[in-house]
Amino acid sequence: MFTKEMAYTALQTWCDNVVKVGKVYAEGGDAQAVSLQVLSDNYDYDNGHVLFKPTQTFGEQTFRPTKEGALSYFVGGNSEFPNDKGFKLKPWVKVWYSKEDLILHNDLAIVQCNVHFIGSDDSHIFVNKSFVFRECDDGKVRIILHQSSLPYQP
């Protein structure tokens, strides 16, 4: 049975991983390898199906149902996804969530929250997020839905 604590841990892990990828990249490490590990550990691409709508995608490549598409959004460099610049490479030095609301249902947590990103250049982005986390057969919590959008500005 999914608990609030499990949901909060999954959200914090997601935030920490954004910082981790950017830090590895900034230090000259293999951001692609780290991102692949993040995708395996925290998204259910390897064992199931993931619905992923990144913040800065559009047109035919709006949705990323494959691990390859998600990786491209994270680190760029894939000719199949020419508009991807590598969102996680900024690097982001601080990422946190706020104003979360959630529904717990058996092995799922359905979460909406706001996520704040602070870049090494002191830039700030605020994004609305929806996640569905699933407790998988191996006991790990993984994302099966990740939707992201910029707040509406009339």
N, C-alpha and C positions, 0 to 999 in steps of 0.2 A: 504494500500500500504506500503510495507516494505521500510524503509529508511536506509541510511548509519548509522545514529545514533543508530537505533535499532540493527543493526548488531554489531556495536562496543560495545554496552551495553551487548549484548548476549555473545560476546567473553570475555569481562571482567568478567562477571558473572561466566562463565565457569572457568576461571583462579582462581577467588576468591574461588570458591567451592572446587577446588583441595586443596588449602591451608586450607580451613575450615575443611575438613574431616580429614586431617593429624593432625591438631591442636586438634580437639576433641579427636582423638585417643591418641595423646601424653599426653593429660591431663586426660586420664583414662575414657573418656566419651564413649557414645554409637555411634561409628563410623558407624555401620551398620544402625542404625535408621536415622542418618544424611544423609547417602548415599541414603537410600530409599527415603527420602524427596527430595534430589537433583534429583534423577531419575524421580520422579513424577513432580516436578516443572520445570525441564529443559530438559527432554527428553520426547518424545511423546509415551512412552510405554503404558500408561494407556488408551489412546484414539485412538491410531493408530499403525502404524508399524515403527520400527526404524531399520536402517541399521547401524551397529556398528562393526568396525574392529579395536580393540585395538592395541596398539603398540607391546606389547610383548605376542602375541598369535600365535599359529601355529597348523598345522594338522587339525583334525576334529573340533577343538574348536577355529578356527581362528575367525569366525564371531559370534557375540552375538546379535541375533535378539530378545532375551527375556530379560525382566527386571531381572530375576534371573541370567542369564549369565552376564549381565552388572554389577550387584551387586557383583558377585563373583570376577570379574576382579578388581573392586574398593577395596574390603576389604578381599578377600580370604575366606578360611574356609568352602568351599562348596565341598564335596566329589565328586560331579558330575563334578567338574572342578579342578582336582587335581594339575594342574600346576599353578594355580593362587595363588600368594603370597600377593595380596592386594597392587596394584600399588599406591593407594592414601594414604596408611598408612606410607609412608616413614619416617617422614613427610616432605612434601615440604613446605618451608617457604616463597618462593617467586616464582610466576609463572606469566609470561607475554607473550604476542604475539607481533610479529613484521612482517614486510613485507607482510601485508595482501593485497589480491586482492579479489574483489567481483563482483558478478552479482546480481542485484536486479530484481526480476520478480514477480509482483503482491504481493502475500502473502509469498513469499520465498526470502531468501538471500542465495546465494551459495558463500562460502568463502573458500579461501586457505590462509594459513598463517604458520608461524613458531612459535612454542611455546617453551619457555625456562623454565626449572624447576631447582630451586636451593634447594638442600636438607639441612636439619639441620646439616648434616655432611660436608657442603660446596661442595657437589658433584653437577655437572651440567649435565643435559641432554637437548639436543636440538632435537626437533621432528617436522616433517612436518605434517600438519593437513589439512583436508578438512572437512567442515561442511556444511550441509544444515539446515538452521533455517526456521521454519514456524510460522507464526502468526496464532495461533489456535482460535477456535470459542470463547473461554473464554477471548481472548485478550492477553493471555500469549504467549511469544515466546518460542518455544521448538525445540530441535534438532530432526531431522528426519533422518539425515545421519551424521555419525562421523567416519572418516577414519584417521588412524594415522600410521605413519611409520618413522623409523629412516632414516636419510639422506643416500643416496647412497655413498659408499666409494669405489672407484675403486682400 
